[in-house]
Amino acid sequence: MLKNFWYALEFSDRVTRKPLKAVCLGQSLVLYRTAAGRAVALSDLCAHRGAALSAGTLEDDCVVCPYHGWRFDPEGVCTVIPANQPGRGIPRKARVDSYPVQERYGFLWVFLGDLPEEERPPIPHWPEFEDLVRDGGRFKAVTGEFLWHSNYERVLENGCDIAHTPFVHAGSFGNPDRPDVEEYTVEQPDEWSAFATVALHPPAAKGLWAKLYTDRRSQGKDRPPVVTTAGWMLPNLIKLHVRLPLGNMVIYDTNIPVDETTTLVKWVALRDFFTGDWADKNARKRVLGIFDQDAPVVDGTRPELLPADLGAELHLRSDMISVAYRRRRQELAAKGWAVSDADRIVGDVPSRSATVIASPARRAVPELARAWEQKAQGFHPTVEGAQSPAPDREKE
């Protein structure tokens, strides 16, 4: 998992004046909006006794802890401790991490890392959002989500993989009679992304779709080749562009690493054909159908995590887009951008740990760094030998 990137964590319209929980890189966050509409992302762990702030409420622009009523402002600073007697001050270390937020393409993007603004990688460019039907343009968008029981890097590589299509998607758009992958060049427009463009040969269309294709050269056999571009955008995004005879279909997936073996995909599919609302249900059904075919295979892949060593798995020419990702990942890990033990804290039981990504404020106020140190959620044995959860506590 990689830190120091912008993560698209939630659809913008779901973030309201009610605190909302999100999980990424193994860390829980609370999302909400101020009265003026500004989006806020804080660590979802009260600095007092570790209660989930997402279970609390809002008072003015502060999130109120449901346990003891501590209030934290949008910068993560505690402003009220109800138990204090009049005149008693608030400790300077009474604060939680606050992360930079931007809204773009209908998503809330949160920067998970401590880099200063001028050193942060950019949010990827999604040009189709400059040409939406709602704004008088040509692309109609639908959205959805899907839960994988897989590591997000396995999901990401699957979305860019070309050779699996004839087998995993046989009977839909994959053609087992044409499994060969033509030679392609990995296109890297910048240091944060890579794409591969190939011509696929889907099987003959059936039913209504067969009648809708304007090109009849296939004469009932295979459809004409469909030019497809698939690629990755760091840290966790997939872009798929399919050029159908009917028009263009573009899908963006933000593969949110809930933890190392769970991935929540929030996706948006855009099309410049059949742009009426009547076609939205079918568009969603087709995207989810792709995931339904992929998930059993990817969820069963072992090892669960991508090997750190490129030589640990076999690679062919058809895997060049994946190899480009793994090499870039190695470079960023060597740079210190991989989530590591330094970003994890261990609770009373060694097998329990939690991720805590440092926010930019920790660099700005280094003497307060320990204010963010928390114990992870641990378990304590009962008299009967069973286990029950123990609440998080501030690290002494």
Buried (B, 14 or more C-beta within 10 A) or exposed (E): BBBBBBBBBBBBEEBEEEBBBBBBBBBBBBBBBBEEEEBBBBBBBBBBBBBBBBBBBBEEBBBBBBBEBBBBBBEBBBBBBEEEEEEEEBEEBBBBBBBBBEBBBBBBBBBBBBBEEEEBBEBBEBEBBEEBBEEEBBBBBBBBBBEBEBBBBBBBBBBBBBBBBBEBBBEBBBBEEBBEBEEBEBBEEEEBBBBBBBEBBBBBBEEEEEEEBEEEEBEEEBBBBBEBBBBBBBBBBBBBBBBBEBBBBBBBBBBBBBBBBBBBBBBBBBBBBBBEEEBBEEBBEBBBEBBEBBBEBBBEBEEBBBEEEEEEEEEEEBBBBBBBBBEBBBEBBEEEBBBEEEBBBBBEBEEBBBBBBBBBBBEEEEEBEEBBEBBBBBBEEEEEEEEEEBEBBBEE
